[in-house]
Structures are given as C-alpha cells and as structure tokens.
Amino acid sequence: MDHADEQTIAERALLLSDPSRVAILSALSNEPLTVSELTARVGAPQPRISSHIAILREAGWIEAESDGRQRRYRLISPSIGDALRTLTNIGSSSTAASKKSRQYRKPLPDQPLRHARSCYDHLAGVAGVAVCDAFLKRGWIEPIVDGRGTFQPGYALTDLGRTELSGRDIVIAVDELHRRRFAYACPDWTEPGVHIGGALGAAILQRLVEVGVITRIPGDRTLQMSGDLEAWLDGGTPPISVHSAPTQAAN
C-alpha cells in the first residue's frame, strides 16, 4: 500500500466519522429514500440531514434519482453497504466471539418483512436464508478464504453449482465483478443465519423476480412470494444458463 492509498483510506474513513452519515448510508443500503424519509429514519433535523447528503454526494458515495415530484437518494454502489457490514464486525478477534456474533438476533414475530425482503439488491429474510442454506447443502457454493475474516466468508461456485445453475440464466455483468465481491455470507437481521450477498445474490433475486417466484412491492423492501421457491431450486423454472460466474470471489 503506497502513500496515496493510505491518504484515500484516511479520507474515506473521515466520511464515516459522523454517526449521522453512517446512519444515512446504512438506511440507503436497504433502499432509496427521500430527505424526509431519511430524517425520520436517522432522527436528526432535516437541515443536518441535507448537509450530510451534500457531503456524501460530493464524495461520490450517493446520487439523486427522480421519482415523480420527489427526489430519492441511493448509494452509488452496493459495495458501500458491503463495506459498512464488514466494518460492523471488525474486532471479533476470538473464535468464540465470532461464533457468538453469528447468533445474530432472535427472529421477529411472523410478518411479511421477515418472510422475504430485499437487503439492498439481494434476497433476505426466511427466503434468503433458505436459498443460501440450499446452495450450501446441495454443494453449489462453498466458503472460501478471501481476506475478509470469518464473519462474512466469501462464497465460490463449485463445479456442481456451475452445472446446476447452467439452466437458470443468472447473468452477472463483468463490471459488477470489478466493483463488488462475487458472493459472501451477509448476516440476516431477522433470522439466525445468513443470506447470499454480493453480485451473485443480486443476480439470484433479479432472476427470481423475472421468473415470477418473487414479486416486488413498489416502494417497499418487503417482497411477495408469488411462486414455488423449492421448485425453482429443483429446476422447475424455464431452462437458462449462467454467465460470468467465476470460481472465486472478486476482490
């Protein structure tokens, strides 16, 4: 690491030195939001929120998008949300502490948000954990050591996974692999487990929506299960193929 890299890291760390900015980024890692919505989520005065938004926009971390007469803000890249989740878990140095941290939270009462929701751009909740568990149990993906620690291990496609997914048209753009990890274990905040994050997780959710297994609810993180997820896992959807799925996580 040269001096320029060190300076860049220091500048980016300074952006995270204010809890309100961290809260804004955390909220936007789930979905695009207006200033009013961010004010309610973060619990700070609107002028302060607007000031932090201006700082984050100038830094190139967030951008504005028009939604009718409203303006919503979104993260420039999902990798920012990935970085926040990684930073949250730095410091769990012992194996015992790491195992304890993976207990996460007790499941919430039965509600739609718990069953299926988007975690930025990948599938979370009961459905997301089920997909991750199925991929692991069927031997389609496997944990790898990729320098990110034991809390959020990367995942790689196995030869079997590549073969099994060759009929599911999961497309991952090449540029996605340059700006974010291929796949990793993303802690689920309602379930005692993890779901698949990264480029693969985003591609899985996109395909589940395309084939009608999942339906998005406009303006809501909650996702509706409108098809048979188990059937999709068993290959009961139209035959498709995998594109740009590497055998190891993108660094």
C-alpha positions, 0 to 999 in steps of 0.5 A: 500500500503506497502513500496515496492509498493510505491518504484515500483510506484516511479520507474515506474513513473521515466520511464515516466519522459522523454517526449521522452519515453512517446512519444515512448510508446504512438506511440507503443500503436497504433502499432509496429514500427521500430527505424526509424519509431519511430524517425520520429514519436517522432522527436528526433535523432535516437541515443536518440531514441535507448537509450530510447528503451534500457531503456524501454526494460530493464524495461520490458515495450517493446520487439523486434519482427522480421519482415523480415530484420527489427526489430519492437518494441511493448509494452509488454502489452496493459495495458501500453497504458491503463495506459498512457490514464488514466494518460492523464486525471488525474486532471479533478477534476470538473464535468464540466471539465470532461464533457468538456474533453469528447468533445474530438476533432472535427472529421477529414475530411472523410478518411479511418483512421477515418472510422475504425482503430485499437487503439492498439488491439481494434476497433476505429474510426466511427466503434468503436464508433458505436459498443460501442454506440450499446452495450450501447443502446441495454443494453449489457454493462453498466458503472460501478464504478471501481476506475478509475474516470469518464473519462474512466468508466469501462464497465460490461456485463449485463445479456442481453449482456451475452445472446446476445453475447452467439452466437458470440464466443468472447473468452477472455483468463483468463490471459488477465483478470489478466493483463488488465481491462475487458472493459472501455470507451477509448476516440476516437481521431477522433470522439466525443465519445468513443470506447470499450477498454480493453480485451473485445474490443480486443476480439470484433475486433479479432472476427470481423476480423475472421468473415470477417466484418473487414479486416486488412491492413498489416502494417497499423492501418487503417482497411477495412470494408469488411462486414455488421457491423449492421448485425453482431450486429443483429446476422447475423454472424455464431452462437458462444458463449462467454467465460470468460466474467465476470460481472465486470471489472478486476482490 
